[in-house]
Amino acid sequence: MKIAIVHDHFLEFGGAERVAVAIKRVLPEAVVHTAAYNKQLLADRVSGSASWKIRSSWAMRIPFFHKLYSPLRFLAPWIWESFDFSGYDVVISSSGWFMSKGIVTQDGTQHISYIHHQPRYLYYYETAVEWQKYWPVRIYAYIINHFLRTWDFIGSQRPDILVANSEETRRRIQKFYRRDAVVIYPPVYIPEDVSIELRKPHYYVTLSRFARAKNIDLLILTANKLKIPLKIVGSGRDEAYLKSLAGPTVEFLGRLKDKEFVDLYRGAKAFLNAGIDEEFGIAPVEAMGHGVPVIAYASGGLTETVTDGKNGYLFTELTRDSLSKAINKFEKLTKKEHREMSAAARKESQKYTSAVFKDKLLALIRSV
């Protein structure tokens, strides 16, 4: 079969890009289509990407598009409808906020669209930036978002099959697009050999982009209150603000290399997460793969992977008191109970390996 992969863009590298790369590894001969890409970013993050066949859109020729792609999102309909997919047997789109699911395919071409999330800014979910507080941006957004919301619905009807990255995303697809979807969880890197007995946990850890919806400030303020050691991995626009909140027990590690996570998680008591409306949550599941239980806000897809009292704890309010109660409950576990929770976390993570993702994706492709 002649197969094309379509991804929103490769101008940043988050969970959606990691899934797009995983799809490419399952289908190495597929041609990649994208709105725009940063060649150096791909080379740094993805070994072998230099040999990819990549076709970018005309938007890549717009000066400074790599910096202005968010305010220029109103161009998305024209970008995706400009691609020609004639001659392909199967097209797999990897679609998030830039809506690549809206591509147009010909009769005889099967379009499978993997939905990471619906555009949050169109459906009143929290976004990385609180754009509503800037009145010029608010006026601009209200004008173009009405148009984009209509086109997003139209685009969602074009794929032959919709694939959701979680049951949470499937429910949103049913709500906003009036369609059903198949659920294939994203692939998560799970180390093959982890010894629960060798772990010597003595601090808490979190990994995230420093964005508003991640509520890293709540984690920091709670660590200050309880005087517990917290290591924070990541970076982002709110870094200076978050560092200004940090007490003496909070440490910022910046970005780590993949091999450094083994040592990080070996010493971690639990992974803390306060993100709201997460569609899946790859980082907490990666932590579970290392035998690290998760303490998370009971929201979105994390309620599918974290079972309260089994492989971690869920807290129900975005307050220091609610998070503190969950942490204090965790602190009261005996060594035996903690090992059992670590083992349960490890077992849960094995449902989301790259091998499971590959098998399910190939089975879906064969079925069409």
HELIX and SHEET records of a PDB file:
HELIX    1   1 GLY A   15  VAL A   26  1                                  12    
HELIX    2   2 LYS A   39  ARG A   45  1                                   7    
HELIX    3   3 SER A   49  SER A   51  5                                   3    
HELIX    4   4 TRP A   58  ARG A   61  5                                   4    
HELIX    5   5 PHE A   65  LEU A   68  1                                   4    
HELIX    6   6 ARG A   73  LEU A   75  5                                   3    
HELIX    7   7 ALA A   76  GLU A   81  1                                   6    
HELIX    8   8 SER A  100  GLY A  102  5                                   3    
HELIX    9   9 ARG A  120  LEU A  122  5                                   3    
HELIX   10  10 TRP A  131  LYS A  133  5                                   3    
HELIX   11  11 TRP A  135  SER A  156  1                                  22    
HELIX   12  12 GLU A  167  TYR A  177  1                                  11    
HELIX   13  13 ILE A  196  LEU A  198  5                                   3    
HELIX   14  14 ARG A  212  LYS A  214  5                                   3    
HELIX   15  15 ILE A  216  LEU A  226  1                                  11    
HELIX   16  16 GLU A  239  LEU A  245  1                                   7    
HELIX   17  17 GLU A  260  ARG A  266  1                                   7    
HELIX   18  18 ILE A  282  GLY A  289  1                                   8    
HELIX   19  19 LEU A  302  THR A  305  1                                   4    
HELIX   20  20 ARG A  320  GLU A  331  1                                  12    
HELIX   21  21 LYS A  335  SER A  349  1                                  15    
HELIX   22  22 GLN A  350  TYR A  352  5                                   3    
HELIX   23  23 SER A  354  SER A  367  1                                  14    
SHEET    1   A 7 ILE A  54  SER A  56  0                                        
SHEET    2   A 7 VAL A  31  THR A  34  1                                        
SHEET    3   A 7 ILE A   3  HIS A   7  1                                        
SHEET    4   A 7 VAL A  90  SER A  95  1                                        
SHEET    5   A 7 GLN A 110  ILE A 115  1                                        
SHEET    6   A 7 ILE A 161  ALA A 164  1                                        
SHEET    7   A 7 VAL A 182  VAL A 183  1                                        
SHEET    1   B 6 VAL A 250  GLY A 254  0                                        
SHEET    2   B 6 LEU A 230  VAL A 233  1                                        
SHEET    3   B 6 TYR A 203  LEU A 207  1                                        
SHEET    4   B 6 ALA A 268  ASN A 273  1                                        
SHEET    5   B 6 VAL A 294  TYR A 297  1                                        
SHEET    6   B 6 GLY A 312  PHE A 315  1                                        
END                                                                             
